[in-house]
Amino acid sequence: MIRSHLLNMVVFSALVAVFFAFLTQQGTRDRLRVILILGGSMLVLSLVLAYVMYPFPLR
Amino acid sequence: MSEMLVEQTVPKARSGAASFVACTLAWLVPGLGHFYLGKKTRAAAFFLVVSAMFVLGIGSGGAASLIEERQPLTFLATFDNVAVGPFDLLGRYLTYGTIVYSLPGTEGDPRRAELLDRLRDRVRSVTYEYGNTFLLTAGLMNILLILDAFDIAAGRKD
């Protein structure tokens, strides 16, 4: 369906962020804040982790 | 001196039967428990998110898990798949061509070979791991939704 690794990660992060925003917050403003913080954190931390792991060989 | 008044609403506790109905509906259709409890915006959001997770999971080549006695973790994975409700039936049908929950234990069983062949077809997909992640996350989300519906029905949360 989606073959791009990055796009899969973006879609996954967005869906998880929206889910937890609606689960934990009441107002639109608070939900948007959670979506931005949680979704952004997942994306940025994943990319940082991937960059840190890059020098390590697979085997 | 200014004083800020914060209005706090006390969540309303419902009967035990209502809690049971809310949890059952939440399992049957993601978000339906919240809809039943009057949280319509949340219900719509949850339905869209969990459905999208499930569709992306199946579309990306993910497979519903089968219980295999030699691998205890398959119990958890299958439980997680089942937690998404009747969507899981569709997932199993699309994965294996039938509704099946466990892998026959004997090696020579033709049924086992057929199921494994169907599973291998999906494993060959380059997005299989993503698909499985989406599917398992959809199940975990619905477990949280069932618990959340229970909390709302019990008056612990608004």
Backbone of each chain as ProteinMPNN parsed JSONL, in Angstrom:
{"seq_chain_A": "MIRSHLLNMVVFSALVAVFFAFLTQQGTRDRLRVILILGGSMLVLSLVLAYVMYPFPLR", "coords_chain_A": {"N_chain_A": [[0.842, -1.194, 0.0], [1.519, 1.533, 1.158], [4.693, 2.17, 0.232], [6.915, 3.559, 0.974], [9.285, 3.936, 3.535], [9.592, 6.189, 5.164], [7.188, 7.562, 4.768], [5.362, 5.694, 5.758], [6.122, 5.81, 8.428], [5.492, 8.457, 9.044], [2.702, 8.491, 8.666], [1.926, 6.572, 10.561], [2.846, 7.789, 12.958], [1.258, 10.095, 12.933], [-1.35, 9.045, 13.142], [-1.235, 7.744, 15.648], [-0.677, 9.939, 17.272], [-2.989, 11.528, 16.926], [-4.877, 9.785, 17.981], [-4.101, 9.584, 20.748], [-4.34, 12.239, 21.435], [-7.097, 12.705, 21.296], [-7.867, 10.878, 23.177], [-6.809, 11.751, 25.593], [-7.195, 14.498, 25.917], [-9.47, 17.349, 26.1], [-10.258, 19.866, 24.853], [-10.1, 21.58, 21.613], [-7.775, 23.087, 21.165], [-5.956, 22.041, 23.052], [-5.82, 19.445, 22.136], [-4.68, 19.783, 19.611], [-2.182, 20.702, 20.392], [-1.121, 18.422, 21.68], [-1.083, 16.684, 19.496], [0.818, 17.908, 17.843], [3.102, 17.933, 19.522], [3.426, 15.208, 20.341], [3.287, 13.747, 17.886], [5.314, 15.066, 16.459], [7.511, 14.551, 18.154], [7.727, 11.764, 17.981], [8.432, 11.457, 15.295], [10.827, 13.015, 15.045], [12.509, 11.879, 17.025], [12.677, 9.26, 16.06], [14.02, 9.644, 13.644], [16.416, 10.691, 14.614], [17.337, 8.508, 16.106], [17.616, 6.638, 14.05], [19.66, 7.874, 12.643], [21.73, 7.782, 14.496], [22.083, 5.038, 14.663], [23.003, 4.455, 12.192], [25.854, 4.065, 11.568], [26.308, 1.487, 12.514], [26.845, -1.887, 11.587], [24.664, -4.204, 9.814], [25.044, -6.898, 10.278]], "CA_chain_A": [[0.0, 0.0, 0.0], [2.509, 2.618, 1.196], [5.975, 1.462, 0.189], [7.98, 4.397, 1.53], [9.5, 3.777, 4.975], [9.36, 7.475, 5.829], [5.752, 7.868, 4.729], [4.733, 4.797, 6.729], [6.402, 6.323, 9.774], [4.738, 9.707, 9.217], [1.283, 8.141, 8.817], [1.783, 5.884, 11.854], [2.995, 8.792, 14.024], [0.096, 10.985, 12.907], [-2.526, 8.333, 13.67], [-1.049, 7.534, 17.096], [-0.78, 11.25, 17.931], [-4.41, 11.923, 16.929], [-5.563, 8.892, 18.919], [-3.844, 9.972, 22.139], [-4.868, 13.592, 21.647], [-8.529, 12.595, 21.583], [-8.062, 10.047, 24.377], [-6.357, 12.386, 26.835], [-7.505, 15.926, 26.01], [-10.862, 17.701, 25.808], [-10.446, 20.988, 23.929], [-9.412, 21.515, 20.311], [-6.438, 23.657, 21.297], [-5.12, 21.069, 23.774], [-5.61, 18.277, 21.26], [-3.699, 20.167, 18.583], [-0.871, 20.773, 21.047], [-0.648, 17.041, 21.867], [-0.781, 16.112, 18.169], [2.091, 18.463, 17.378], [4.22, 17.507, 20.384], [3.612, 13.749, 20.29], [3.618, 13.353, 16.511], [6.641, 15.615, 16.146], [8.531, 13.84, 18.934], [7.915, 10.426, 17.414], [9.162, 11.569, 14.028], [12.189, 13.523, 15.239], [13.308, 10.892, 17.767], [12.939, 8.114, 15.172], [15.065, 10.027, 12.692], [17.673, 10.808, 15.372], [17.758, 7.138, 16.426], [18.073, 6.036, 12.799], [20.953, 8.494, 12.3], [22.721, 7.256, 15.44], [22.315, 3.626, 14.351], [23.473, 4.31, 10.815], [27.201, 3.478, 11.416], [26.397, 0.085, 12.93], [26.534, -2.825, 10.499], [23.485, -5.041, 10.042], [25.488, -8.196, 10.818]], "C_chain_A": [[0.881, 1.248, 0.0], [3.876, 1.948, 1.236], [7.117, 2.27, 0.805], [8.07, 4.209, 3.048], [9.139, 5.067, 5.708], [7.865, 7.792, 5.885], [4.97, 6.971, 5.69], [4.901, 5.335, 8.146], [5.597, 7.589, 10.05], [3.259, 9.394, 9.473], [1.041, 7.493, 10.184], [1.845, 6.894, 13.003], [1.767, 9.685, 14.098], [-1.123, 10.301, 13.52], [-2.42, 8.128, 15.185], [-1.224, 8.858, 17.846], [-2.244, 11.698, 18.015], [-5.175, 11.08, 17.952], [-5.361, 9.35, 20.368], [-4.318, 11.387, 22.446], [-6.343, 13.525, 22.021], [-8.78, 11.785, 22.86], [-7.785, 10.834, 25.657], [-6.778, 13.839, 26.987], [-8.959, 16.199, 25.629], [-10.985, 18.78, 24.728], [-9.65, 20.853, 22.642], [-7.968, 21.99, 20.424], [-5.477, 22.661, 21.983], [-4.817, 19.847, 22.899], [-4.572, 18.594, 20.194], [-2.286, 20.195, 19.159], [-0.291, 19.363, 21.224], [-0.267, 16.417, 20.524], [0.584, 16.604, 17.694], [3.266, 17.938, 18.199], [4.487, 16.01, 20.236], [4.024, 13.282, 18.894], [5.01, 13.816, 16.127], [7.741, 14.865, 16.867], [8.804, 12.462, 18.354], [8.75, 10.488, 16.142], [10.621, 11.949, 14.257], [13.051, 12.483, 15.949], [13.626, 9.666, 16.909], [14.061, 8.441, 14.201], [16.423, 10.154, 13.391], [18.221, 9.415, 15.669], [18.306, 6.449, 15.168], [19.453, 6.576, 12.427], [22.058, 7.941, 13.202], [23.072, 5.812, 15.098], [22.979, 3.424, 12.995], [24.871, 3.681, 10.699], [27.277, 2.003, 11.76], [26.044, -0.847, 11.765], [25.316, -3.672, 10.842], [23.865, -6.381, 10.657], [26.893, -8.089, 11.378]], "O_chain_A": [[0.988, 1.941, -1.012], [4.18, 1.227, 2.186], [8.169, 1.716, 1.121], [7.067, 4.308, 3.755], [8.468, 5.042, 6.74], [7.347, 8.231, 6.912], [4.035, 7.423, 6.352], [3.97, 5.322, 8.951], [5.082, 7.776, 11.153], [2.643, 9.957, 10.378], [0.077, 7.822, 10.876], [1.011, 6.867, 13.908], [1.285, 9.999, 15.186], [-1.843, 10.9, 14.32], [-3.395, 8.314, 15.912], [-1.836, 8.901, 18.914], [-2.686, 12.19, 19.053], [-6.013, 11.595, 18.692], [-6.324, 9.488, 21.122], [-4.658, 11.697, 23.587], [-6.789, 14.204, 22.947], [-9.786, 11.986, 23.541], [-8.437, 10.62, 26.679], [-6.723, 14.37, 28.096], [-9.596, 15.406, 24.938], [-11.75, 18.61, 23.779], [-8.663, 20.119, 22.576], [-7.055, 21.386, 19.86], [-4.342, 22.473, 21.544], [-3.715, 19.298, 22.923], [-3.695, 17.78, 19.905], [-1.326, 19.774, 18.514], [0.887, 19.136, 20.951], [0.738, 15.714, 20.419], [1.402, 15.824, 17.207], [4.295, 17.547, 17.648], [5.626, 15.592, 20.03], [4.982, 12.525, 18.737], [5.791, 13.063, 15.545], [8.784, 14.57, 16.283], [9.954, 12.038, 18.244], [9.655, 9.679, 15.937], [11.533, 11.304, 13.741], [14.183, 12.226, 15.54], [14.713, 9.098, 17.014], [14.945, 7.619, 13.961], [17.452, 9.774, 12.833], [19.415, 9.163, 15.507], [19.33, 5.767, 15.219], [20.312, 5.831, 11.955], [23.169, 7.667, 12.748], [24.226, 5.405, 15.227], [23.462, 2.333, 12.694], [25.078, 2.842, 9.823], [28.216, 1.325, 11.342], [25.068, -0.621, 11.05], [24.975, -3.84, 12.013], [23.114, -6.939, 11.457], [27.436, -9.076, 11.875]]}, "seq_chain_B": "MSEMLVEQTVPKARSGAASFVACTLAWLVPGLGHFYLGKKTRAAAFFLVVSAMFVLGIGSGGAASLIEERQPLTFLATFDNVAVGPFDLLGRYLTYGTIVYSLPGTEGDPRRAELLDRLRDRVRSVTYEYGNTFLLTAGLMNILLILDAFDIAAGRKD", "coords_chain_B": {"N_chain_B": [[-7.891, 42.821, 43.069], [-7.914, 39.962, 41.227], [-9.873, 37.167, 40.602], [-9.826, 33.915, 39.521], [-12.25, 31.807, 38.357], [-12.626, 28.432, 38.156], [-14.445, 26.236, 36.396], [-15.531, 23.123, 37.241], [-16.634, 20.065, 36.105], [-18.361, 17.348, 37.44], [-17.811, 14.048, 36.647], [-20.403, 11.899, 35.484], [-21.576, 8.977, 36.997], [-22.536, 5.898, 35.621], [-24.865, 3.095, 35.406], [-23.972, -0.349, 36.227], [-24.752, -2.028, 34.175], [-24.805, -0.291, 32.024], [-22.09, 0.255, 31.784], [-21.162, -2.233, 30.997], [-22.502, -2.526, 28.541], [-21.389, -0.357, 27.168], [-18.672, -1.115, 27.028], [-18.889, -3.481, 25.555], [-19.97, -2.53, 23.141], [-17.868, -0.885, 22.424], [-15.939, -2.755, 21.855], [-17.136, -4.075, 19.718], [-17.424, -2.177, 17.601], [-14.965, 0.124, 16.895], [-14.97, 3.021, 18.842], [-17.713, 3.08, 19.143], [-18.582, 2.617, 21.735], [-17.961, 5.022, 22.993], [-19.647, 6.678, 21.56], [-22.12, 5.738, 22.392], [-21.974, 6.607, 24.994], [-22.312, 9.259, 24.672], [-20.206, 10.778, 23.709], [-19.63, 12.041, 21.03], [-17.915, 13.322, 19.138], [-15.382, 12.379, 19.858], [-15.896, 9.673, 19.453], [-16.214, 9.527, 16.655], [-13.651, 10.3, 15.839], [-12.074, 8.252, 16.968], [-13.11, 6.03, 15.645], [-12.373, 6.563, 13.0], [-9.546, 6.671, 13.196], [-8.776, 4.104, 14.236], [-9.923, 2.45, 12.306], [-8.519, 3.301, 10.039], [-5.956, 2.482, 10.773], [-6.333, -0.29, 10.768], [-7.093, -0.809, 8.079], [-4.816, 0.111, 6.725], [-3.027, -1.707, 7.777], [-3.906, -4.253, 6.821], [-3.855, -3.676, 4.091], [-1.156, -3.213, 3.712], [-0.063, -5.674, 3.763], [-0.033, -6.965, 6.179], [-0.652, -9.582, 8.602], [-3.182, -11.475, 10.229], [-2.642, -12.876, 13.439], [-1.889, -16.282, 14.321], [-2.624, -18.741, 16.767], [-0.025, -20.593, 18.082], [1.046, -23.36, 19.753], [3.685, -23.857, 20.477], [4.832, -21.413, 20.463], [4.514, -19.109, 22.691], [4.071, -16.317, 22.601], [2.4, -15.917, 20.487], [-0.14, -16.208, 21.457], [-0.654, -13.808, 22.774], [-0.461, -12.011, 20.626], [-2.564, -12.879, 19.021], [-4.727, -12.455, 20.724], [-4.585, -9.69, 20.836], [-5.175, -9.054, 18.175], [-7.824, -9.974, 18.074], [-8.981, -8.169, 19.756], [-9.717, -6.003, 18.269], [-12.215, -6.377, 17.444], [-15.074, -7.295, 15.34], [-13.808, -6.56, 12.977], [-11.546, -8.06, 12.937], [-12.353, -10.541, 12.009], [-12.674, -10.057, 9.309], [-10.04, -9.44, 8.691], [-8.798, -11.917, 9.166], [-10.076, -13.484, 7.273], [-9.214, -12.271, 4.901], [-6.515, -12.754, 5.143], [-6.161, -15.576, 5.428], [-8.147, -16.765, 3.956], [-10.194, -17.932, 5.252], [-11.947, -18.189, 8.415], [-9.895, -18.499, 10.982], [-8.179, -19.415, 13.976], [-6.093, -20.772, 15.175], [-3.037, -22.532, 14.572], [-2.78, -25.717, 13.169], [-1.211, -28.305, 15.057], [0.344, -30.556, 14.2], [3.04, -31.476, 12.089], [2.74, -32.657, 9.509], [0.176, -32.064, 8.721], [-2.11, -31.192, 6.241], [-3.713, -28.952, 6.319], [-2.317, -27.211, 7.972], [-0.083, -26.752, 6.374], [-1.278, -25.42, 4.248], [-2.244, -23.067, 5.472], [0.182, -21.957, 6.303], [1.373, -21.495, 3.837], [-0.277, -19.484, 2.82], [0.272, -17.538, 4.678], [2.994, -17.119, 4.187], [2.848, -15.95, 1.684], [2.046, -13.391, 2.343], [4.093, -12.584, 3.993], [6.119, -12.237, 2.203], [5.674, -9.755, 1.149], [7.036, -6.491, 0.91], [6.225, -4.65, 2.723], [5.294, -5.996, 4.88], [6.042, -6.065, 7.627], [5.408, -3.481, 8.438], [2.675, -3.582, 7.986], [1.879, -5.521, 9.882], [2.555, -4.129, 12.202], [0.791, -1.958, 12.087], [-1.639, -3.372, 12.265], [-1.447, -4.652, 14.805], [-1.237, -2.411, 16.412], [-3.717, -1.24, 15.997], [-5.333, -3.05, 17.375], [-4.332, -2.752, 20.01], [-5.016, -0.087, 20.433], [-7.809, -0.309, 20.427], [-8.193, -1.817, 22.725], [-7.439, 0.06, 24.655], [-9.486, 1.883, 24.167], [-11.746, 0.449, 24.975], [-11.231, 0.232, 27.72], [-11.21, 2.943, 28.33], [-13.849, 3.656, 27.729], [-15.09, 2.216, 29.74], [-14.104, 3.571, 32.013], [-15.285, 6.098, 31.628], [-17.998, 5.411, 31.753], [-18.088, 4.521, 34.364], [-17.802, 6.827, 35.72], [-15.328, 7.844, 36.324], [-14.025, 9.461, 34.646], [-14.499, 12.163, 32.321]], "CA_chain_B": [[-7.507, 41.408, 43.034], [-8.773, 39.189, 40.331], [-9.99, 35.761, 40.998], [-10.261, 33.096, 38.389], [-13.09, 30.68, 38.748], [-12.499, 27.301, 37.242], [-15.611, 25.377, 36.492], [-15.203, 21.701, 37.102], [-17.809, 19.22, 36.059], [-18.138, 16.032, 38.036], [-18.288, 13.019, 35.721], [-21.586, 11.175, 35.952], [-21.424, 7.514, 36.991], [-23.699, 5.18, 35.082], [-25.077, 1.782, 36.033], [-23.064, -1.415, 35.8], [-25.208, -2.532, 32.874], [-24.369, 0.672, 31.012], [-20.658, 0.03, 31.603], [-21.01, -3.466, 30.215], [-22.934, -2.235, 27.166], [-20.395, 0.544, 26.558], [-17.46, -1.892, 26.718], [-19.198, -4.421, 24.466], [-20.077, -1.757, 21.904], [-16.514, -0.406, 22.092], [-15.231, -3.878, 21.229], [-17.771, -4.422, 18.434], [-17.033, -1.164, 16.606], [-14.131, 1.131, 17.569], [-15.619, 4.322, 19.022], [-19.159, 2.971, 19.385], [-18.777, 2.755, 23.178], [-17.959, 6.456, 23.29], [-20.873, 7.219, 20.952], [-23.189, 5.339, 23.309], [-21.856, 7.419, 26.205], [-22.554, 10.657, 24.319], [-18.969, 11.462, 23.282], [-19.743, 11.769, 19.593], [-16.715, 13.754, 18.395], [-14.341, 11.393, 20.156], [-16.275, 8.406, 18.817], [-15.898, 9.617, 15.224], [-12.18, 10.316, 15.687], [-11.542, 6.917, 17.274], [-13.49, 5.101, 14.579], [-11.543, 6.846, 11.814], [-8.137, 6.328, 13.441], [-8.588, 2.647, 14.354], [-10.228, 1.867, 10.996], [-7.39, 3.599, 9.149], [-4.859, 1.586, 11.178], [-6.654, -1.649, 10.333], [-7.048, -0.86, 6.609], [-3.404, 0.207, 6.333], [-2.381, -2.965, 8.167], [-4.247, -5.308, 5.857], [-3.387, -3.237, 2.773], [0.304, -3.281, 3.639], [0.392, -7.067, 3.786], [-0.023, -7.513, 7.537], [-1.412, -10.828, 8.726], [-3.733, -11.805, 11.543], [-1.81, -13.908, 14.068], [-2.495, -17.575, 14.658], [-2.06, -19.331, 17.987], [0.794, -21.791, 17.904], [1.352, -23.695, 21.144], [5.119, -23.811, 20.753], [5.26, -20.014, 20.545], [3.527, -18.486, 23.599], [3.757, -14.929, 22.258], [1.321, -15.869, 19.502], [-1.398, -16.041, 22.206], [-0.836, -12.369, 22.989], [-0.694, -11.348, 19.336], [-3.915, -13.237, 18.567], [-5.643, -11.721, 21.608], [-4.539, -8.289, 20.398], [-5.943, -8.984, 16.916], [-9.249, -10.168, 18.368], [-9.462, -6.983, 20.483], [-10.226, -4.987, 17.347], [-13.633, -6.673, 17.198], [-15.384, -8.05, 14.118], [-12.819, -6.265, 11.929], [-10.577, -9.154, 12.94], [-12.871, -11.617, 11.151], [-12.324, -9.652, 7.947], [-8.586, -9.594, 8.58], [-8.471, -13.354, 9.065], [-10.569, -13.989, 5.985], [-8.325, -11.769, 3.848], [-5.184, -13.362, 5.297], [-6.114, -17.038, 5.278], [-9.244, -17.248, 3.134], [-11.183, -18.531, 6.145], [-11.822, -17.678, 9.79], [-9.125, -19.492, 11.732], [-7.479, -18.764, 15.087], [-4.893, -21.479, 15.613], [-2.331, -23.328, 13.57], [-2.734, -27.134, 13.572], [0.101, -28.589, 15.633], [1.156, -31.603, 13.579], [3.798, -30.979, 10.939], [2.277, -33.179, 8.229], [-1.224, -31.695, 8.493], [-2.229, -30.363, 5.03], [-4.344, -27.673, 6.697], [-1.231, -26.383, 8.477], [0.732, -26.345, 5.222], [-2.044, -24.438, 3.466], [-2.246, -21.799, 6.212], [1.537, -21.401, 6.266], [1.58, -20.979, 2.479], [-0.98, -18.199, 2.723], [1.017, -16.59, 5.515], [4.246, -16.793, 3.493], [2.521, -15.006, 0.61], [1.995, -12.038, 2.908], [5.423, -12.244, 4.54], [6.965, -11.819, 1.076], [5.438, -8.342, 0.865], [8.085, -5.672, 1.547], [5.64, -3.838, 3.796], [4.654, -6.924, 5.83], [6.298, -5.652, 9.018], [4.586, -2.289, 8.685], [1.286, -4.028, 8.061], [1.669, -6.148, 11.188], [2.607, -3.083, 13.23], [-0.487, -1.239, 12.027], [-2.708, -4.254, 12.761], [-1.319, -4.843, 16.254], [-1.528, -1.125, 17.067], [-5.176, -1.065, 15.969], [-5.858, -3.858, 18.482], [-3.968, -2.105, 21.281], [-5.839, 1.122, 20.556], [-9.182, -0.657, 20.801], [-8.179, -2.214, 24.141], [-7.469, 1.32, 25.416], [-10.821, 2.483, 24.01], [-12.686, -0.306, 25.833], [-10.962, 0.648, 29.101], [-11.626, 4.349, 28.449], [-15.316, 3.656, 27.786], [-15.442, 1.749, 31.09], [-13.828, 4.678, 32.948], [-16.304, 7.143, 31.449], [-19.269, 4.879, 32.251], [-18.007, 4.395, 35.824], [-17.731, 8.165, 36.298], [-13.959, 8.206, 36.7], [-13.501, 10.365, 33.633], [-15.574, 12.781, 31.55]], "C_chain_B": [[-8.473, 40.643, 42.115], [-8.759, 37.722, 40.752], [-10.514, 34.961, 39.81], [-11.075, 31.908, 38.89], [-12.965, 29.585, 37.708], [-13.691, 26.389, 37.444], [-15.201, 23.923, 36.279], [-16.49, 20.894, 37.101], [-17.462, 17.861, 36.654], [-18.674, 14.988, 37.071], [-19.437, 12.222, 36.327], [-21.35, 9.66, 35.87], [-22.701, 6.872, 36.478], [-23.811, 3.803, 35.737], [-24.066, 0.756, 35.512], [-23.437, -1.97, 34.438], [-24.742, -1.602, 31.757], [-22.879, 0.517, 30.734], [-20.411, -1.182, 30.718], [-21.381, -3.228, 28.748], [-21.889, -1.365, 26.452], [-19.136, -0.233, 26.143], [-17.716, -2.852, 25.553], [-19.283, -3.682, 23.129], [-18.705, -1.276, 21.447], [-15.702, -1.514, 21.424], [-15.796, -4.164, 19.828], [-17.362, -3.468, 17.316], [-16.197, -0.111, 17.33], [-14.858, 2.477, 17.638], [-17.097, 4.233, 19.365], [-19.486, 3.078, 20.883], [-18.833, 4.216, 23.579], [-19.215, 7.122, 22.724], [-22.061, 6.948, 21.882], [-23.182, 6.204, 24.575], [-21.993, 8.918, 25.912], [-21.335, 11.435, 23.883], [-18.827, 11.283, 21.772], [-18.513, 12.188, 18.794], [-15.587, 12.749, 18.588], [-14.63, 10.075, 19.444], [-15.898, 8.419, 17.341], [-14.394, 9.559, 15.004], [-11.6, 8.923, 15.919], [-11.875, 5.922, 16.164], [-12.582, 5.296, 13.355], [-10.096, 6.387, 12.02], [-7.937, 4.811, 13.468], [-8.893, 1.965, 13.018], [-9.072, 2.086, 10.023], [-6.203, 2.688, 9.466], [-5.098, 0.176, 10.626], [-6.528, -1.773, 8.807], [-5.6, -0.789, 6.118], [-2.67, -1.095, 6.657], [-2.641, -4.074, 7.166], [-3.704, -4.944, 4.472], [-1.88, -3.343, 2.611], [0.824, -4.708, 3.744], [0.487, -7.652, 5.176], [-0.908, -8.745, 7.618], [-1.954, -10.975, 10.138], [-2.915, -12.958, 12.126], [-2.608, -15.183, 14.328], [-1.826, -18.112, 15.913], [-1.265, -20.58, 17.626], [1.353, -22.14, 19.274], [2.83, -23.6, 21.469], [5.647, -22.397, 20.879], [4.243, -19.222, 21.375], [3.159, -17.046, 23.216], [2.632, -14.828, 21.225], [-0.056, -15.766, 20.185], [-1.698, -14.55, 22.373], [-1.182, -11.654, 21.684], [-2.107, -11.634, 18.835], [-4.964, -12.523, 19.415], [-5.736, -10.26, 21.17], [-5.319, -8.098, 19.092], [-7.439, -9.06, 17.19], [-9.839, -8.924, 19.048], [-10.03, -5.909, 19.553], [-11.67, -5.279, 16.922], [-13.861, -7.425, 15.904], [-14.492, -7.692, 12.926], [-11.832, -7.426, 11.795], [-11.035, -10.311, 12.05], [-12.501, -11.327, 9.693], [-10.825, -9.84, 7.702], [-8.175, -11.04, 8.4], [-8.906, -13.923, 7.715], [-9.638, -13.538, 4.855], [-6.929, -12.387, 3.932], [-5.183, -14.831, 4.918], [-7.227, -17.616, 4.398], [-10.329, -17.932, 3.94], [-10.99, -17.921, 7.532], [-11.131, -18.749, 10.62], [-8.308, -18.769, 12.803], [-6.212, -19.49, 15.525], [-4.329, -22.323, 14.476], [-2.326, -24.777, 14.023], [-1.31, -27.541, 13.967], [0.958, -29.596, 14.895], [1.757, -31.127, 12.258], [3.211, -31.416, 9.591], [0.846, -32.79, 7.859], [-1.342, -30.783, 7.264], [-2.855, -28.991, 5.305], [-3.277, -26.684, 7.183], [-0.383, -25.849, 7.318], [0.022, -25.26, 4.405], [-2.041, -23.06, 4.147], [-0.873, -21.133, 6.16], [1.868, -20.836, 4.881], [0.942, -19.605, 2.313], [-0.246, -17.125, 3.531], [2.308, -16.154, 4.818], [4.007, -15.814, 2.344], [2.541, -13.577, 1.123], [3.356, -11.623, 3.44], [6.349, -11.752, 3.43], [6.783, -10.343, 0.734], [6.48, -7.487, 1.594], [7.535, -4.848, 2.706], [4.949, -4.705, 4.857], [4.822, -6.466, 7.28], [5.49, -4.416, 9.378], [3.129, -2.702, 8.873], [0.975, -4.651, 9.411], [1.654, -5.11, 12.301], [1.295, -2.303, 13.261], [-1.611, -2.086, 12.625], [-2.659, -4.405, 14.28], [-1.639, -3.546, 16.997], [-3.03, -0.857, 17.077], [-5.81, -1.836, 17.127], [-5.567, -3.22, 19.829], [-4.807, -0.853, 21.512], [-7.248, 0.759, 21.003], [-9.262, -1.164, 22.235], [-8.235, -0.947, 25.015], [-8.85, 1.974, 25.343], [-11.858, 1.78, 24.879], [-12.501, 0.126, 27.29], [-11.411, 2.089, 29.333], [-13.145, 4.445, 28.543], [-15.78, 3.204, 29.171], [-15.241, 2.868, 32.112], [-14.882, 5.771, 32.849], [-17.639, 6.669, 32.034], [-19.278, 4.789, 33.781], [-17.895, 5.753, 36.508], [-16.345, 8.567, 36.754], [-13.371, 9.255, 35.777], [-14.677, 10.953, 32.865], [-15.358, 12.543, 30.052]], "O_chain_B": [[-9.693, 40.712, 42.261], [-7.752, 37.167, 41.19], [-11.52, 35.31, 39.193], [-10.63, 31.126, 39.73], [-13.181, 29.811, 36.517], [-13.908, 25.846, 38.528], [-14.604, 23.564, 35.264], [-17.327, 21.031, 37.993], [-16.395, 17.306, 36.391], [-19.85, 15.023, 36.708], [-19.442, 11.912, 37.519], [-20.978, 9.132, 34.823], [-23.805, 7.259, 36.859], [-22.952, 3.406, 36.523], [-23.402, 0.971, 34.499], [-22.571, -2.337, 33.643], [-24.338, -2.054, 30.686], [-22.445, 0.632, 29.588], [-19.573, -1.161, 29.817], [-20.677, -3.664, 27.837], [-21.55, -1.603, 25.292], [-18.605, -0.035, 25.051], [-16.869, -3.015, 24.675], [-18.745, -4.137, 22.12], [-18.407, -1.255, 20.253], [-14.884, -1.252, 20.542], [-15.055, -4.452, 18.888], [-16.998, -3.898, 16.221], [-16.676, 0.491, 18.29], [-15.305, 3.005, 16.619], [-17.679, 5.212, 19.832], [-20.551, 3.575, 21.251], [-19.654, 4.607, 24.408], [-19.777, 8.024, 23.345], [-22.893, 7.823, 22.12], [-24.23, 6.495, 25.151], [-21.81, 9.747, 26.804], [-21.419, 12.65, 23.701], [-18.019, 10.484, 21.298], [-18.11, 11.484, 17.868], [-14.931, 12.326, 17.637], [-13.726, 9.439, 18.901], [-15.334, 7.452, 16.829], [-13.913, 8.866, 14.107], [-10.742, 8.467, 15.163], [-11.052, 5.087, 15.788], [-12.093, 4.334, 12.762], [-9.495, 5.788, 11.128], [-7.04, 4.289, 12.806], [-8.209, 1.016, 12.635], [-8.692, 1.181, 9.28], [-5.532, 2.187, 8.564], [-4.19, -0.461, 10.092], [-5.93, -2.724, 8.305], [-5.204, -1.526, 5.216], [-1.799, -1.53, 5.903], [-1.716, -4.751, 6.716], [-3.162, -5.795, 3.767], [-1.382, -3.541, 1.503], [2.035, -4.92, 3.806], [1.037, -8.741, 5.344], [-1.808, -8.928, 6.798], [-1.282, -10.645, 11.115], [-2.543, -13.892, 11.416], [-3.823, -15.157, 14.523], [-0.619, -17.96, 16.103], [-1.761, -21.49, 16.961], [2.047, -21.332, 19.893], [3.199, -23.298, 22.603], [6.768, -22.187, 21.343], [3.246, -18.728, 20.848], [2.041, -16.607, 23.485], [1.988, -13.787, 21.101], [-1.019, -15.297, 19.578], [-2.818, -14.091, 22.15], [-2.074, -10.807, 21.642], [-2.77, -10.751, 18.292], [-5.969, -12.043, 18.892], [-6.817, -9.673, 21.138], [-6.031, -7.108, 18.923], [-8.225, -8.308, 16.613], [-11.034, -8.653, 18.935], [-10.741, -5.01, 20.002], [-12.267, -4.531, 16.148], [-12.966, -8.113, 15.413], [-14.429, -8.452, 11.959], [-11.35, -7.735, 10.705], [-10.218, -10.979, 11.417], [-12.078, -12.213, 8.95], [-10.405, -10.328, 6.654], [-7.31, -11.353, 7.583], [-8.203, -14.727, 7.103], [-9.312, -14.321, 3.963], [-6.244, -12.527, 2.92], [-4.313, -15.286, 4.176], [-7.246, -18.817, 4.126], [-11.286, -18.458, 3.372], [-10.005, -17.23, 7.791], [-11.722, -19.785, 10.923], [-7.809, -17.665, 12.582], [-5.35, -18.897, 16.173], [-5.037, -22.754, 13.566], [-1.913, -25.062, 15.147], [-0.338, -27.175, 13.306], [2.185, -29.509, 14.949], [1.102, -30.483, 11.439], [3.189, -30.634, 8.642], [0.365, -33.156, 6.787], [-0.739, -29.71, 7.241], [-2.567, -28.01, 4.62], [-3.316, -25.496, 6.863], [-0.018, -24.674, 7.279], [0.648, -24.309, 3.937], [-1.862, -22.031, 3.495], [-0.765, -19.918, 5.996], [2.558, -19.823, 4.767], [1.537, -18.69, 1.745], [-0.156, -15.968, 3.122], [2.675, -14.979, 4.849], [4.846, -14.958, 2.061], [2.993, -12.663, 0.433], [3.735, -10.455, 3.353], [7.251, -10.951, 3.675], [7.649, -9.746, 0.095], [6.772, -7.731, 2.765], [8.29, -4.4, 3.568], [4.126, -4.216, 5.631], [3.87, -6.478, 8.061], [4.954, -4.311, 10.481], [2.445, -2.24, 9.786], [-0.055, -4.358, 10.018], [0.848, -5.192, 13.228], [0.756, -2.023, 14.332], [-2.434, -1.586, 13.392], [-3.68, -4.303, 14.96], [-2.236, -3.571, 18.073], [-3.559, -0.314, 18.046], [-6.721, -1.333, 17.785], [-6.443, -3.151, 20.691], [-5.252, -0.585, 22.628], [-7.823, 1.433, 21.858], [-10.279, -0.971, 22.9], [-8.983, -0.892, 25.991], [-9.329, 2.545, 26.323], [-12.738, 2.423, 25.451], [-13.475, 0.356, 28.006], [-11.93, 2.419, 30.399], [-13.673, 5.222, 29.339], [-16.747, 3.741, 29.712], [-16.093, 3.091, 32.972], [-15.321, 6.31, 33.865], [-18.326, 7.424, 32.722], [-20.318, 4.956, 34.418], [-17.893, 5.83, 37.737], [-16.198, 9.537, 37.498], [-12.346, 9.865, 36.084], [-15.731, 10.325, 32.763], [-16.163, 12.989, 29.234]]}, "name": "protein", "num_of_chains": 2, "seq": "MIRSHLLNMVVFSALVAVFFAFLTQQGTRDRLRVILILGGSMLVLSLVLAYVMYPFPLRMSEMLVEQTVPKARSGAASFVACTLAWLVPGLGHFYLGKKTRAAAFFLVVSAMFVLGIGSGGAASLIEERQPLTFLATFDNVAVGPFDLLGRYLTYGTIVYSLPGTEGDPRRAELLDRLRDRVRSVTYEYGNTFLLTAGLMNILLILDAFDIAAGRKD"}
